[in-house]
Amino acid sequence: MSNKGKSTARKKLEAVEKLRAWVREKVETGTLDQYIRYGRLNRSEIAAELGIARSTLSSTNDLARAELEKIEAEFIQTGILKGRISDGERKLEPGAFEALLASKERELKALRERLAMKTAENEQLKKKLSSSESFLDDIIPSGRRVCL
């Protein structure tokens, strides 16, 4: 059913129900750790999977925000989450580090290819300039007019 005709309160409750069901599913399948960033659940990824706006989990829906904070508090008590990590303690997750490394390697490869193309183009232009200079060196002393 679409959101048309639903009250705001009903939409908020549905978002909370979706969140609870999502958390249950991730805990049952054991994939919850894929959504942990810096000691907290990643709101952007959760919102994308639930098909809702990220702001729903952080500001616009107080029920969903409170539910997510309650879930995180429970996970901190059970040891699933470590709690919020300060900026000084931030470290890349192993999977995130590998993804970042792969991304940088692709970028480096693309830059090397571009450098090779520009170097080849530069050599071609040097040859063209050299031939033009030799042509002009022959024409200028004789005073011939050339129509290009």
N, C-alpha and C positions, 0 to 999 in steps of 0.2 A: 504494500500500500504506500502511496506517496505521502509526503509530508503535508500536502494541501488539505486543509480542513482540520488539521490536528492542532490542539492547543500547545502553547509553549511548554507548559508543565508536562504534557504527555511526551513531547519530543525529548525533554530533559530526562524523563524516566526511561525512555527507550534507549537513549545513549548510555545510561548507567547499566541497563540490562545487557546491551551489546558488550560493554566493557567487562562485566562479570563473566559472561559466556566466553569471551575471548581469553581472559585470564585462565579460566578453568581448562579450556582447550589446550593452551600453551603449557600449563602445568602437567596435564595428563600426557601430552606428547613429549614432554621434556625439552621443549624448544624455547622456553622462556629466556634462557641465558643469551640468546641471540638478540634480544631486545634491551639488554642492559648496557648503558653507556654512563661512564663516570659515576657508578654506584647508584644509578636511578634507572627507571624504565624510560625508554626513549619515546617521548610523547608523539613526535612526528611520525615514526614508523607505526605506532599503535593506531593513531588517527587515520593514517593512510589505509591500514588493513580494515578498520571499522567503517571506512567510507564516510568519515565525518571530518570537520575542520579541526585543525590542531588546537585552535583557540577554545574549542569545546572542552578540552581536557585541562586547559590552563587558566582560562579566565571567564568565558561567557556562560559556562554551565557549572554553577557552584556545586550541584549534586555530583556530577561526574568528577570534578576536581577533588572533592572531598572523598569520594569512593576510591579514586586512584591513590590519593595520599594514605588512606586507610590500608589499602592493599600493600603499598610500599612499606608502611610501618610494620605490617604483619610479616612481610618478607625479610625485613631487617631483623626482627626478633627471631625468626627461624633460621637466619643465616644465609638466605638465598641472595639478599642484597647486602652490601656493605655500608650503605648510607651514602649521603652526598660526599663526593671527594672534592677537596678544595683545589684551586687552580695550581697550587704548588705541588700537589700530589698526582696530578693528572698524568696518566700514561696511556698510550694507545693499547687498545685491546689487540690480542694476537691476530685475529682475522682482519681488523681494521689496518694494522700495520702492513700485513701482506698485500691488502688491496691498495694501500697507498704506495707501496713499493712497486707493485705492478703498474700502477698509473704513471708513476715517475719514469719507469723504464720505457713505457710506450711513448711518453712525451720526449724523452731523450732520443729514442729511435727516430721519431718524426723530425726532431731538430737536426739530427745528423743527416737525414735524407735531404732536408731542405738546404743544409750547408753544402752538401755535395752538388745539388742542382745549381745553387748560386755560384759555386766555384767553377763549374763547367760553363755556365753562362758568362762569367767574368772572362774566362779564357777565350771564348768565342769573340767577345767584344774587343779584347786586346788584339786578336788577330785581325779583326775588321778594321780597327783603328790603325794598326800598323800598315795594312795594305792601302788605306786611304792616305796616310801620311806619305808613303812612298810615291803614290800617284801624284799628290800635290807637290812633292819635291821635284818631280819631273816636269810638271806643267808650269810652276811659278817662274823658274829661271827663263824659260823660253817665252813667256808672256802670252801664251795662247789662251783664248777665251774658251771656257767649257760651259756648255749648257747641261745642267743636271736635271 
